[in-house]
């Protein structure tokens, strides 16, 4: 089960230099060794620019805070 906590673990530092787009979110998670289940959830994000981690959650309503 993918949770917000798990997603955040694989995106740690991804927003340190500012907003990133959907592709960059997925690449950042991949570079940090995110498993397929996390990358699959992130692939559901619509195209756009995300200023911070919190900006992802409205687009991922099925991802719960924690297990």
N, CA, C and O atoms as a GROMACS GRO file, in nm:
protein
  268
    1UNK      N    1   0.084  -0.119   0.000
    1UNK     CA    2   0.000   0.000   0.000
    1UNK      C    3   0.088   0.125   0.000
    1UNK      O    4   0.179   0.138   0.082
    2UNK      N    5   0.060   0.215  -0.091
    2UNK     CA    6   0.137   0.339  -0.100
    2UNK      C    7   0.068   0.445  -0.014
    2UNK      O    8  -0.053   0.469  -0.027
    3UNK      N    9   0.145   0.508   0.072
    3UNK     CA   10   0.094   0.614   0.158
    3UNK      C   11   0.168   0.744   0.128
    3UNK      O   12   0.270   0.745   0.059
    4UNK      N   13   0.115   0.854   0.180
    4UNK     CA   14   0.182   0.983   0.163
    4UNK      C   15   0.321   0.979   0.224
    4UNK      O   16   0.416   1.036   0.170
    5UNK      N   17   0.332   0.911   0.337
    5UNK     CA   18   0.460   0.899   0.404
    5UNK      C   19   0.562   0.830   0.313
    5UNK      O   20   0.677   0.873   0.304
    6UNK      N   21   0.518   0.724   0.247
    6UNK     CA   22   0.607   0.650   0.158
    6UNK      C   23   0.645   0.734   0.037
    6UNK      O   24   0.762   0.736  -0.004
    7UNK      N   25   0.549   0.804  -0.021
    7UNK     CA   26   0.578   0.893  -0.135
    7UNK      C   27   0.679   1.000  -0.092
    7UNK      O   28   0.777   1.025  -0.162
    8UNK      N   29   0.655   1.061   0.024
    8UNK     CA   30   0.743   1.167   0.073
    8UNK      C   31   0.885   1.116   0.094
    8UNK      O   32   0.982   1.188   0.069
    9UNK      N   33   0.899   0.992   0.138
    9UNK     CA   34   1.030   0.932   0.159
    9UNK      C   35   1.112   0.932   0.030
    9UNK      O   36   1.231   0.960   0.031
   10UNK      N   37   1.047   0.901  -0.081
   10UNK     CA   38   1.116   0.893  -0.209
   10UNK      C   39   1.127   1.027  -0.281
   10UNK      O   40   1.192   1.036  -0.385
   11UNK      N   41   1.065   1.130  -0.227
   11UNK     CA   42   1.076   1.263  -0.287
   11UNK      C   43   1.152   1.360  -0.198
   11UNK      O   44   1.153   1.480  -0.222
   12UNK      N   45   1.215   1.307  -0.095
   12UNK     CA   46   1.291   1.392  -0.002
   12UNK      C   47   1.397   1.471  -0.081
   12UNK      O   48   1.479   1.414  -0.152
   13UNK      N   49   1.392   1.601  -0.065
   13UNK     CA   50   1.488   1.689  -0.132
   13UNK      C   51   1.452   1.727  -0.275
   13UNK      O   52   1.518   1.813  -0.333
   14UNK      N   53   1.350   1.666  -0.331
   14UNK     CA   54   1.316   1.690  -0.471
   14UNK      C   55   1.272   1.835  -0.497
   14UNK      O   56   1.290   1.886  -0.608
   15UNK      N   57   1.216   1.899  -0.397
   15UNK     CA   58   1.165   2.035  -0.415
   15UNK      C   59   1.258   2.141  -0.355
   15UNK      O   60   1.221   2.257  -0.343
   16UNK      N   61   1.379   2.100  -0.317
   16UNK     CA   62   1.472   2.192  -0.250
   16UNK      C   63   1.509   2.314  -0.333
   16UNK      O   64   1.541   2.419  -0.277
   17UNK      N   65   1.505   2.300  -0.465
   17UNK     CA   66   1.545   2.412  -0.550
   17UNK      C   67   1.427   2.476  -0.622
   17UNK      O   68   1.445   2.551  -0.718
   18UNK      N   69   1.306   2.444  -0.576
   18UNK     CA   70   1.188   2.506  -0.634
   18UNK      C   71   1.092   2.405  -0.695
   18UNK      O   72   1.104   2.284  -0.675
   19UNK      N   73   0.999   2.459  -0.769
   19UNK     CA   74   0.891   2.379  -0.828
   19UNK      C   75   0.947   2.283  -0.933
   19UNK      O   76   1.046   2.313  -1.001
   20UNK      N   77   0.880   2.168  -0.945
   20UNK     CA   78   0.918   2.071  -1.048
   20UNK      C   79   0.791   2.021  -1.118
   20UNK      O   80   0.681   2.026  -1.062
   21UNK      N   81   0.810   1.974  -1.241
   21UNK     CA   82   0.694   1.927  -1.316
   21UNK      C   83   0.670   1.778  -1.293
   21UNK      O   84   0.747   1.711  -1.224
   22UNK      N   85   0.564   1.727  -1.350
   22UNK     CA   86   0.523   1.587  -1.331
   22UNK      C   87   0.636   1.490  -1.364
   22UNK      O   88   0.666   1.399  -1.286
   23UNK      N   89   0.700   1.510  -1.478
   23UNK     CA   90   0.809   1.422  -1.519
   23UNK      C   91   0.923   1.426  -1.418
   23UNK      O   92   0.981   1.322  -1.386
   24UNK      N   93   0.955   1.543  -1.369
   24UNK     CA   94   1.062   1.557  -1.272
   24UNK      C   95   1.027   1.491  -1.139
   24UNK      O   96   1.115   1.437  -1.072
   25UNK      N   97   0.901   1.494  -1.101
   25UNK     CA   98   0.856   1.426  -0.979
   25UNK      C   99   0.884   1.276  -0.992
   25UNK      O  100   0.940   1.213  -0.902
   26UNK      N  101   0.845   1.220  -1.105
   26UNK     CA  102   0.862   1.076  -1.127
   26UNK      C  103   1.010   1.039  -1.135
   26UNK      O  104   1.052   0.939  -1.077
   27UNK      N  105   1.088   1.120  -1.205
   27UNK     CA  106   1.232   1.094  -1.216
   27UNK      C  107   1.299   1.104  -1.080
   27UNK      O  108   1.385   1.022  -1.046
   28UNK      N  109   1.261   1.204  -1.000
   28UNK     CA  110   1.318   1.220  -0.867
   28UNK      C  111   1.293   1.096  -0.782
   28UNK      O  112   1.383   1.048  -0.712
   29UNK      N  113   1.171   1.044  -0.786
   29UNK     CA  114   1.138   0.924  -0.710
   29UNK      C  115   1.219   0.805  -0.761
   29UNK      O  116   1.269   0.724  -0.682
   30UNK      N  117   1.231   0.795  -0.892
   30UNK     CA  118   1.307   0.685  -0.952
   30UNK      C  119   1.454   0.692  -0.910
   30UNK      O  120   1.513   0.589  -0.876
   31UNK      N  121   1.512   0.809  -0.912
   31UNK     CA  122   1.652   0.826  -0.873
   31UNK      C  123   1.677   0.791  -0.726
   31UNK      O  124   1.788   0.756  -0.687
   32UNK      N  125   1.573   0.801  -0.647
   32UNK     CA  126   1.584   0.770  -0.504
   32UNK      C  127   1.544   0.625  -0.475
   32UNK      O  128   1.530   0.586  -0.359
   33UNK      N  129   1.527   0.548  -0.582
   33UNK     CA  130   1.501   0.405  -0.565
   33UNK      C  131   1.358   0.368  -0.534
   33UNK      O  132   1.333   0.262  -0.475
   34UNK      N  133   1.263   0.452  -0.572
   34UNK     CA  134   1.122   0.424  -0.545
   34UNK      C  135   1.078   0.295  -0.615
   34UNK      O  136   1.113   0.272  -0.730
   35UNK      N  137   1.002   0.212  -0.544
   35UNK     CA  138   0.951   0.091  -0.608
   35UNK      C  139   0.844   0.125  -0.711
   35UNK      O  140   0.790   0.235  -0.714
   36UNK      N  141   0.814   0.028  -0.795
   36UNK     CA  142   0.716   0.046  -0.902
   36UNK      C  143   0.582   0.098  -0.849
   36UNK      O  144   0.519   0.182  -0.914
   37UNK      N  145   0.538   0.049  -0.735
   37UNK     CA  146   0.408   0.092  -0.682
   37UNK      C  147   0.405   0.242  -0.655
   37UNK      O  148   0.303   0.307  -0.677
   38UNK      N  149   0.515   0.299  -0.609
   38UNK     CA  150   0.522   0.444  -0.584
   38UNK      C  151   0.526   0.519  -0.717
   38UNK      O  152   0.455   0.618  -0.735
   39UNK      N  153   0.608   0.473  -0.808
   39UNK     CA  154   0.617   0.539  -0.939
   39UNK      C  155   0.484   0.533  -1.012
   39UNK      O  156   0.447   0.627  -1.083
   40UNK      N  157   0.412   0.423  -0.996
   40UNK     CA  158   0.281   0.408  -1.059
   40UNK      C  159   0.181   0.510  -1.004
   40UNK      O  160   0.103   0.567  -1.080
   41UNK      N  161   0.184   0.532  -0.875
   41UNK     CA  162   0.096   0.632  -0.814
   41UNK      C  163   0.132   0.771  -0.867
   41UNK      O  164   0.044   0.849  -0.902
   42UNK      N  165   0.261   0.802  -0.873
   42UNK     CA  166   0.303   0.934  -0.920
   42UNK      C  167   0.270   0.954  -1.067
   42UNK      O  168   0.250   1.067  -1.111
   43UNK      N  169   0.265   0.847  -1.143
   43UNK     CA  170   0.229   0.856  -1.285
   43UNK      C  171   0.085   0.901  -1.305
   43UNK      O  172   0.046   0.941  -1.415
   44UNK      N  173   0.005   0.895  -1.199
   44UNK     CA  174  -0.134   0.939  -1.206
   44UNK      C  175  -0.148   1.091  -1.198
   44UNK      O  176  -0.255   1.146  -1.224
   45UNK      N  177  -0.039   1.159  -1.162
   45UNK     CA  178  -0.044   1.305  -1.153
   45UNK      C  179  -0.072   1.365  -1.290
   45UNK      O  180  -0.021   1.317  -1.391
   46UNK      N  181  -0.153   1.469  -1.294
   46UNK     CA  182  -0.173   1.538  -1.421
   46UNK      C  183  -0.049   1.620  -1.457
   46UNK      O  184   0.030   1.656  -1.370
   47UNK      N  185  -0.034   1.650  -1.585
   47UNK     CA  186   0.076   1.738  -1.626
   47UNK      C  187   0.060   1.869  -1.551
   47UNK      O  188  -0.051   1.918  -1.530
   48UNK      N  189   0.170   1.924  -1.512
   48UNK     CA  190   0.166   2.051  -1.441
   48UNK      C  191   0.294   2.072  -1.364
   48UNK      O  192   0.385   1.990  -1.368
   49UNK      N  193   0.298   2.183  -1.291
   49UNK     CA  194   0.414   2.218  -1.210
   49UNK      C  195   0.370   2.215  -1.065
   49UNK      O  196   0.264   2.266  -1.029
   50UNK      N  197   0.454   2.155  -0.982
   50UNK     CA  198   0.423   2.136  -0.841
   50UNK      C  199   0.527   2.209  -0.757
   50UNK      O  200   0.645   2.175  -0.760
   51UNK      N  201   0.483   2.310  -0.682
   51UNK     CA  202   0.578   2.391  -0.605
   51UNK      C  203   0.634   2.320  -0.482
   51UNK      O  204   0.743   2.355  -0.435
   52UNK      N  205   0.561   2.222  -0.430
   52UNK     CA  206   0.607   2.152  -0.310
   52UNK      C  207   0.534   2.019  -0.298
   52UNK      O  208   0.442   1.989  -0.374
   53UNK      N  209   0.576   1.940  -0.201
   53UNK     CA  210   0.518   1.808  -0.182
   53UNK      C  211   0.368   1.814  -0.156
   53UNK      O  212   0.292   1.733  -0.210
   54UNK      N  213   0.325   1.909  -0.076
   54UNK     CA  214   0.182   1.922  -0.044
   54UNK      C  215   0.095   1.944  -0.167
   54UNK      O  216  -0.022   1.907  -0.168
   55UNK      N  217   0.151   2.002  -0.268
   55UNK     CA  218   0.072   2.030  -0.388
   55UNK      C  219   0.037   1.904  -0.466
   55UNK      O  220  -0.048   1.908  -0.555
   56UNK      N  221   0.100   1.792  -0.432
   56UNK     CA  222   0.067   1.666  -0.499
   56UNK      C  223  -0.062   1.605  -0.447
   56UNK      O  224  -0.138   1.544  -0.524
   57UNK      N  225  -0.089   1.620  -0.319
   57UNK     CA  226  -0.198   1.545  -0.254
   57UNK      C  227  -0.337   1.568  -0.313
   57UNK      O  228  -0.412   1.472  -0.323
   58UNK      N  229  -0.375   1.689  -0.352
   58UNK     CA  230  -0.508   1.705  -0.413
   58UNK      C  231  -0.527   1.622  -0.540
   58UNK      O  232  -0.639   1.590  -0.578
   59UNK      N  233  -0.416   1.589  -0.606
   59UNK     CA  234  -0.422   1.512  -0.729
   59UNK      C  235  -0.410   1.361  -0.706
   59UNK      O  236  -0.423   1.282  -0.799
   60UNK      N  237  -0.387   1.324  -0.579
   60UNK     CA  238  -0.373   1.183  -0.544
   60UNK      C  239  -0.465   1.151  -0.425
   60UNK      O  240  -0.418   1.112  -0.318
   61UNK      N  241  -0.596   1.169  -0.445
   61UNK     CA  242  -0.690   1.154  -0.333
   61UNK      C  243  -0.695   1.013  -0.273
   61UNK      O  244  -0.735   0.996  -0.158
   62UNK      N  245  -0.656   0.912  -0.348
   62UNK     CA  246  -0.660   0.776  -0.297
   62UNK      C  247  -0.540   0.737  -0.212
   62UNK      O  248  -0.536   0.628  -0.156
   63UNK      N  249  -0.443   0.827  -0.203
   63UNK     CA  250  -0.323   0.798  -0.125
   63UNK      C  251  -0.345   0.848   0.018
   63UNK      O  252  -0.359   0.968   0.042
   64UNK      N  253  -0.348   0.755   0.112
   64UNK     CA  254  -0.373   0.789   0.251
   64UNK      C  255  -0.246   0.841   0.319
   64UNK      O  256  -0.135   0.821   0.271
   65UNK      N  257  -0.267   0.908   0.432
   65UNK     CA  258  -0.153   0.967   0.505
   65UNK      C  259  -0.053   0.861   0.550
   65UNK      O  260   0.067   0.875   0.526
   66UNK      N  261  -0.101   0.757   0.614
   66UNK     CA  262  -0.013   0.651   0.661
   66UNK      C  263  -0.092   0.520   0.670
   66UNK      O  264  -0.215   0.519   0.662
   67UNK      N  265  -0.017   0.413   0.687
   67UNK     CA  266  -0.082   0.281   0.691
   67UNK      C  267  -0.152   0.256   0.822
   67UNK      O  268  -0.211   0.149   0.841
   0.00000   0.00000   0.00000
